[in-house]
Amino acid sequence: MADELKLADPTEIADALSHALRYNGRRRVHDADELMARIVAERLVEHLRRCGFRLVRCGAGAALPDTSRHRHPNADRQPDDA
């Protein structure tokens, strides 16, 4: 899996943050102007870079790792259980 990770481009990170500031899922949030969302996203990316954070992207089709270490409540349930 480590071979499939690549350093994320700052523009991609800013785009993702800007989208998160403007949308809640697919629904448009009207309390964040598009220009303000872009400015905030770019400043956040720069701040994270200065603090030493490195964001990586998984390769296309790669499954995200499960780091929760919690079992799903229905993991042991059989299909015929009611």
ZADO-1210 file (C-alpha; in nm, 4 decimals, padded with zeros to 6 digits):
<atoms>
<atom x="00.0000" y="00.0000" z="00.0000" code="MET" pos="1"/>
<atom x="00.2849" y="00.2422" z="00.0768" code="ALA" pos="2"/>
<atom x="00.3948" y="00.2127" z="-00.2860" code="ASP" pos="3"/>
<atom x="00.0564" y="00.3467" z="-00.3987" code="GLU" pos="4"/>
<atom x="00.0737" y="00.6643" z="-00.1885" code="LEU" pos="5"/>
<atom x="00.1910" y="00.9862" z="-00.3459" code="LYS" pos="6"/>
<atom x="00.2332" y="01.3339" z="-00.2058" code="LEU" pos="7"/>
<atom x="-00.0864" y="01.5335" z="-00.2501" code="ALA" pos="8"/>
<atom x="-00.0647" y="01.8472" z="-00.4604" code="ASP" pos="9"/>
<atom x="-00.1363" y="02.1671" z="-00.2575" code="PRO" pos="10"/>
<atom x="-00.3908" y="02.2723" z="-00.5211" code="THR" pos="11"/>
<atom x="-00.5804" y="01.9442" z="-00.4753" code="GLU" pos="12"/>
<atom x="-00.5839" y="01.9950" z="-00.0994" code="ILE" pos="13"/>
<atom x="-00.7075" y="02.3537" z="-00.1366" code="ALA" pos="14"/>
<atom x="-00.9793" y="02.2360" z="-00.3785" code="ASP" pos="15"/>
<atom x="-01.0955" y="01.9701" z="-00.1336" code="ALA" pos="16"/>
<atom x="-01.1005" y="02.2149" z="00.1590" code="LEU" pos="17"/>
<atom x="-01.2769" y="02.4785" z="-00.0484" code="SER" pos="18"/>
<atom x="-01.5416" y="02.2237" z="-00.1481" code="HIS" pos="19"/>
<atom x="-01.5874" y="02.1222" z="00.2153" code="ALA" pos="20"/>
<atom x="-01.6421" y="02.4875" z="00.3102" code="LEU" pos="21"/>
<atom x="-01.9046" y="02.5345" z="00.0367" code="ARG" pos="22"/>
<atom x="-02.0914" y="02.2025" z="00.0438" code="TYR" pos="23"/>
<atom x="-02.2337" y="01.9599" z="00.2977" code="ASN" pos="24"/>
<atom x="-02.2262" y="01.6398" z="00.0967" code="GLY" pos="25"/>
<atom x="-02.4020" y="01.7395" z="-00.2253" code="ARG" pos="26"/>
<atom x="-02.6038" y="02.0180" z="-00.0681" code="ARG" pos="27"/>
<atom x="-02.4773" y="02.3718" z="-00.1195" code="ARG" pos="28"/>
<atom x="-02.4095" y="02.5602" z="00.2039" code="VAL" pos="29"/>
<atom x="-02.4914" y="02.9264" z="00.1600" code="HIS" pos="30"/>
<atom x="-02.3032" y="03.0588" z="00.4609" code="ASP" pos="31"/>
<atom x="-01.9618" y="03.0419" z="00.2900" code="ALA" pos="32"/>
<atom x="-01.8925" y="03.2562" z="-00.0146" code="ASP" pos="33"/>
<atom x="-01.6926" y="03.0852" z="-00.2886" code="GLU" pos="34"/>
<atom x="-01.4108" y="03.3405" z="-00.2844" code="LEU" pos="35"/>
<atom x="-01.3832" y="03.3279" z="00.0948" code="MET" pos="36"/>
<atom x="-01.3801" y="02.9469" z="00.0855" code="ALA" pos="37"/>
<atom x="-01.0916" y="02.9550" z="-00.1642" code="ARG" pos="38"/>
<atom x="-00.8910" y="03.2034" z="00.0454" code="ILE" pos="39"/>
<atom x="-00.9438" y="03.0060" z="00.3670" code="VAL" pos="40"/>
<atom x="-00.8543" y="02.6770" z="00.1959" code="ALA" pos="41"/>
<atom x="-00.5300" y="02.8170" z="00.0535" code="GLU" pos="42"/>
<atom x="-00.4313" y="02.9635" z="00.3904" code="ARG" pos="43"/>
<atom x="-00.5040" y="02.6334" z="00.5650" code="LEU" pos="44"/>
<atom x="-00.2901" y="02.4441" z="00.3134" code="VAL" pos="45"/>
<atom x="-00.0018" y="02.6850" z="00.3626" code="GLU" pos="46"/>
<atom x="-00.0320" y="02.6653" z="00.7407" code="HIS" pos="47"/>
<atom x="-00.0336" y="02.2840" z="00.7356" code="LEU" pos="48"/>
<atom x="00.2728" y="02.2867" z="00.5081" code="ARG" pos="49"/>
<atom x="00.4619" y="02.5195" z="00.7424" code="ARG" pos="50"/>
<atom x="00.3724" y="02.2969" z="01.0389" code="CYS" pos="51"/>
<atom x="00.5257" y="01.9952" z="00.8692" code="GLY" pos="52"/>
<atom x="00.2093" y="01.8105" z="00.7696" code="PHE" pos="53"/>
<atom x="00.2286" y="01.5978" z="00.4571" code="ARG" pos="54"/>
<atom x="-00.0925" y="01.4782" z="00.2991" code="LEU" pos="55"/>
<atom x="-00.0866" y="01.1824" z="00.0642" code="VAL" pos="56"/>
<atom x="-00.3343" y="01.0366" z="-00.1811" code="ARG" pos="57"/>
<atom x="-00.4060" y="00.6723" z="-00.2411" code="CYS" pos="58"/>
<atom x="-00.3725" y="00.5440" z="-00.5946" code="GLY" pos="59"/>
<atom x="-00.6863" y="00.5120" z="-00.8049" code="ALA" pos="60"/>
<atom x="-00.8957" y="00.2212" z="-00.6859" code="GLY" pos="61"/>
<atom x="-00.6963" y="00.1669" z="-00.3675" code="ALA" pos="62"/>
<atom x="-00.9074" y="00.0941" z="-00.0619" code="ALA" pos="63"/>
<atom x="-00.8662" y="00.3308" z="00.2292" code="LEU" pos="64"/>
<atom x="-00.7164" y="00.1680" z="00.5378" code="PRO" pos="65"/>
<atom x="-00.9428" y="00.0981" z="00.8336" code="ASP" pos="66"/>
<atom x="-00.7636" y="00.2510" z="01.1298" code="THR" pos="67"/>
<atom x="-01.0545" y="00.2498" z="01.3735" code="SER" pos="68"/>
<atom x="-00.9756" y="-00.0959" z="01.5189" code="ARG" pos="69"/>
<atom x="-01.3463" y="-00.1193" z="01.6070" code="HIS" pos="70"/>
<atom x="-01.5562" y="-00.4096" z="01.4933" code="ARG" pos="71"/>
<atom x="-01.8806" y="-00.3336" z="01.3175" code="HIS" pos="72"/>
<atom x="-02.1769" y="-00.4092" z="01.5494" code="PRO" pos="73"/>
<atom x="-02.3243" y="-00.6517" z="01.2935" code="ASN" pos="74"/>
<atom x="-01.9960" y="-00.8192" z="01.1948" code="ALA" pos="75"/>
<atom x="-02.0885" y="-01.1534" z="01.3550" code="ASP" pos="76"/>
<atom x="-02.4513" y="-01.1474" z="01.2468" code="ARG" pos="77"/>
<atom x="-02.5709" y="-01.4184" z="01.0110" code="GLN" pos="78"/>
<atom x="-02.8054" y="-01.3331" z="00.7177" code="PRO" pos="79"/>
<atom x="-03.0878" y="-01.5439" z="00.8684" code="ASP" pos="80"/>
<atom x="-03.0697" y="-01.3685" z="01.2103" code="ASP" pos="81"/>
<atom x="-03.3679" y="-01.1490" z="01.2893" code="ALA" pos="82"/>
</atoms>
